Amino acid sequence: MTTVHHVPRPVGALLAAAIALMIASAAIAVPSGLTLNPADTAATLEAVDARTGLHLLELALDALGWLALTVAGLSLAANAVEHQSAALVPAGLLALAGAAGMLHDAGNLAVTQLAANRHEAAAAAVLLTAKWTVNLAGLLWCAATVTAALVPPLARPVGRGMAEPSTLRRTGLAAAASGLIAVALPWTTGTSGPGPVIEQLGYALHLPVMAWWAAIAWRILRRAPAGTRSIGGAAARER
């Protein structure tokens, strides 16, 4: 069974970069009215057409964030296979979440051209597909969080000052519960679809998931250098 000692530091950097890029993207999109809500297609297209440069910037940041998450998940999966670790399941789910997120951004990129031509009917279909794709990405990320919280390799402490495994498990499960509420919110709106308020509430509820993975990234980046004593050996000697 592997531990975070076996996870290359670049994987931690990828996880941290993914979260930072997504937060930066949201920090641009939300106050600028560029969240691309399909509830009002005409207003969405007008906003994109009026602020195309800003829209492309936040979209590029978001796409890079999802790409970094995908690569981090694939790297964790490869590492889990090499060390015969149970971390393969959350790693695979994380990679799938990243892939779904990139599909979401592909749809939003298509809206850029549709906004210039005011193709409202086509844009509405693309926006709806993109929104439900990111909903799927959120669901997969929550599933990755639940399984990662229960996998011993990711839940073991790696040094002094690190969170205890039980704390990480509890916070991981709590974060996943918050994320699942965010995923479920659009389903409560029926045929009307989620409005801007529901959408922004969903962003806020998904923040604990991102924070938990940021903590995992920090653990990987702060792990003891290769060749130092193992976690199990260190714990035994400290007792």
Beta strands, then each sheet from edge to edge (+ up, - down):
end
